[in-house]
Amino acid sequence: SQRSWCFSFCRETFFVTTFAPFYPPDHPRHQFGAAADSGFILLQPEMSFLVHGVSEDIPRGATNWDDPQTERDRIRSNFWRAGREFYYPETVKFPPALMVVAALDPFQ
């Protein structure tokens, strides 16, 4: 009956992301030649974001790209500076499942 899906195991929620050989070098899901004949799934407990001081999610437009102030800003800015900006919506209210398998060109 839920409108969105979030992976959980043993009552813990996880950040889920995928990597595959078809993502080009300028894509944040590029796997740099690792396992060129297969992809992989990363399951990261969401609690680890809190443990490592990653701030609450903010809308895309609120990211401080040029002078990152938070850990989340630094992560997003580093990907952007490396030419591998990852897509996330202008709102923080979106189903996590939409981000599990990234589009080849999500900005289109």
C-alpha positions as CSV (number, residue, x, y, z in Angstrom):
1,S,0.0,0.0,0.0
2,Q,3.0,2.3,0.0
3,R,3.5,4.7,-2.9
4,S,7.3,4.4,-2.9
5,W,9.8,1.6,-2.3
6,C,12.8,1.6,-0.1
7,F,15.0,-1.4,0.5
8,S,15.1,-2.7,4.0
9,F,16.6,-5.8,5.7
10,C,16.2,-6.7,9.3
11,R,14.3,-3.4,9.9
12,E,17.3,-1.3,8.6
13,T,16.8,0.8,5.5
14,F,19.6,0.8,2.9
15,F,20.8,3.2,0.2
16,V,20.9,1.1,-2.9
17,T,22.9,2.0,-6.0
18,T,24.1,0.1,-9.1
19,F,27.2,0.2,-11.3
20,A,27.5,-1.3,-14.7
21,P,30.0,-1.5,-17.6
22,F,27.8,0.4,-20.0
23,Y,28.0,3.6,-18.1
24,P,30.6,5.9,-19.8
25,P,33.6,7.4,-18.0
26,D,31.9,10.7,-17.4
27,H,29.0,9.0,-15.6
28,P,28.9,8.7,-11.8
29,R,28.0,5.0,-12.1
30,H,31.1,4.2,-14.2
31,Q,33.0,1.3,-12.7
32,F,36.5,2.1,-14.0
33,G,37.1,-1.3,-15.7
34,A,36.2,-3.3,-12.6
35,A,34.4,-6.5,-13.6
36,A,34.0,-5.4,-17.2
37,D,31.6,-8.3,-18.0
38,S,29.2,-7.6,-15.1
39,G,27.7,-4.9,-12.9
40,F,27.3,-4.7,-9.1
41,I,24.9,-3.4,-6.5
42,L,26.0,-1.4,-3.5
43,L,23.9,-1.8,-0.4
44,Q,24.8,0.9,2.2
45,P,22.9,1.2,5.5
46,E,21.3,4.6,5.6
47,M,22.5,4.9,9.2
48,S,26.0,5.2,7.9
49,F,25.2,8.6,6.5
50,L,24.4,9.8,10.1
51,V,27.4,8.1,11.6
52,H,29.7,9.8,9.1
53,G,28.1,13.3,9.5
54,V,26.4,13.5,6.1
55,S,23.8,16.2,6.4
56,E,20.2,16.0,5.6
57,D,19.2,15.9,2.0
58,I,18.6,19.2,0.3
59,P,17.1,20.2,-3.0
60,R,19.5,20.3,-6.0
61,G,19.2,24.1,-6.2
62,A,20.3,24.5,-2.6
63,T,23.7,22.7,-3.1
64,N,26.6,25.1,-2.6
65,W,28.7,24.0,-5.6
66,D,31.5,26.6,-5.4
67,D,32.0,26.8,-1.7
68,P,30.7,23.5,-0.2
69,Q,29.7,24.0,3.5
70,T,28.4,20.5,4.3
71,E,29.6,17.0,3.7
72,R,26.7,16.5,1.3
73,D,27.7,19.7,-0.6
74,R,31.3,18.4,-0.7
75,I,30.3,15.0,-2.1
76,R,28.1,16.5,-4.8
77,S,30.6,19.2,-5.7
78,N,33.4,16.7,-6.0
79,F,31.4,14.6,-8.5
80,W,30.5,17.8,-10.4
81,R,34.2,19.0,-10.5
82,A,35.3,15.6,-11.7
83,G,32.9,15.8,-14.6
84,R,30.7,13.1,-13.2
85,E,27.8,15.0,-11.7
86,F,25.0,12.7,-10.5
87,Y,21.4,13.5,-11.0
88,Y,19.0,14.1,-8.1
89,P,15.7,15.9,-8.2
90,E,14.9,19.5,-7.2
91,T,12.9,18.1,-4.3
92,V,13.9,15.8,-1.5
93,K,10.5,14.1,-1.7
94,F,10.9,11.4,-4.3
95,P,10.8,7.6,-4.3
96,P,14.3,6.2,-3.7
97,A,13.6,3.4,-6.2
98,L,13.9,6.0,-9.0
99,M,17.5,6.5,-8.2
100,V,18.6,2.8,-8.0
101,V,19.4,2.3,-11.7
102,A,20.5,5.6,-13.1
103,A,19.6,6.6,-16.6
104,L,22.5,6.9,-19.1
105,D,21.7,10.6,-19.5
106,P,19.4,11.7,-16.6
107,F,19.6,15.4,-17.4
108,Q,17.6,15.0,-20.7
